[in-house]
Amino acid sequence: MARKRINMKKIREIVRFKETTNMSDRKIARALNISRPVVAQYLKDFNASGLTYEETKDIPDSRFLALFEKQRNKRCSKYEDISKLFPYFVTELKRTGVTLSAPA
């Protein structure tokens, strides 16, 4: 189960600390009492947006939060390829003597 998103104030603080100070991800995490991988993920998502802290300082929280939303409906090509085989797997697994184990 996914954890709840940290509050908006902390997300803005992560970006502010990284842009305005020379703090490492570890120091930012310690200052805000959150884990380092969470800081790294938010910074990665923010950097992918191509915006700076100054540009996002005055935008509303809803637009700022949209920078961190994942594209949930985007499927990878591997899943598309293998999903075509699911009906075959279902019929094969119903047969006697067929298991899910991989060959050794």
C-alpha positions in Angstrom: 0.0 0.0 0.0 1.4 3.4 -0.9 2.2 5.9 1.8 0.4 9.2 2.1 2.1 12.2 0.4 4.0 14.5 2.6 2.3 17.9 3.2 2.7 20.7 0.6 4.8 22.9 2.9 7.5 20.2 3.2 7.5 19.7 -0.6 8.0 23.4 -1.1 10.7 23.4 1.5 12.6 20.5 -0.2 12.7 22.5 -3.4 13.6 25.8 -1.6 16.5 24.2 0.3 17.9 22.6 -2.8 17.6 25.7 -5.0 18.6 28.4 -2.5 21.1 26.7 -0.3 23.9 24.2 -0.9 22.4 21.5 1.2 22.7 17.8 0.3 19.7 15.5 0.0 20.7 13.9 3.3 20.9 17.3 5.1 17.5 18.3 3.7 16.0 15.0 4.8 17.4 15.5 8.3 16.2 19.1 8.5 12.6 18.2 7.5 12.5 14.9 9.3 11.7 12.8 6.2 13.7 10.0 4.5 16.4 10.7 2.0 14.9 8.7 -0.8 11.7 10.7 -0.5 13.7 13.9 -0.9 15.5 12.5 -3.9 12.3 11.4 -5.6 10.6 14.8 -5.1 13.7 16.6 -6.5 13.9 14.2 -9.4 10.2 14.9 -10.3 10.8 18.7 -9.8 13.9 18.7 -12.0 12.0 16.8 -14.7 9.5 19.7 -14.9 12.2 22.1 -16.0 11.1 24.9 -13.7 13.0 26.8 -11.0 12.1 27.6 -7.5 11.5 31.3 -8.4 9.1 30.3 -11.1 7.1 28.0 -8.7 7.2 30.3 -5.7 3.9 32.0 -6.4 1.9 29.3 -8.2 -1.1 27.7 -6.3 -0.7 24.4 -4.5 -2.8 22.5 -6.9 -0.6 23.4 -9.9 2.5 22.8 -7.9 1.3 19.4 -6.9 0.6 18.5 -10.5 4.3 18.7 -11.1 4.7 15.6 -8.9 1.8 13.5 -10.2 2.7 10.3 -12.0 1.2 9.3 -15.3 -0.8 6.4 -14.1 -2.5 5.5 -17.4 0.7 5.2 -19.3 1.6 1.5 -19.8 4.9 0.2 -20.9 5.3 -1.8 -24.1 6.4 -4.9 -22.2 3.1 -5.1 -20.4 1.2 -4.6 -23.6 3.0 -7.5 -25.2 2.6 -9.9 -22.3 -1.0 -9.0 -21.6 -1.9 -10.4 -25.1 -0.7 -13.8 -23.8 -2.8 -13.8 -20.6 -5.7 -15.8 -22.1 -3.3 -18.5 -23.2 -1.7 -18.7 -19.8 -5.2 -19.1 -18.2 -6.1 -22.0 -20.4 -2.7 -23.7 -20.0 -2.8 -23.5 -16.2 -6.1 -25.2 -16.1 -4.6 -28.3 -17.6 -3.5 -31.1 -15.3 0.2 -31.2 -14.5 1.0 -27.6 -15.5 2.5 -25.3 -12.8 3.8 -21.7 -12.6 7.3 -22.7 -11.7 10.1 -21.8 -14.1 12.3 -24.5 -15.6 15.5 -25.2 -13.7 
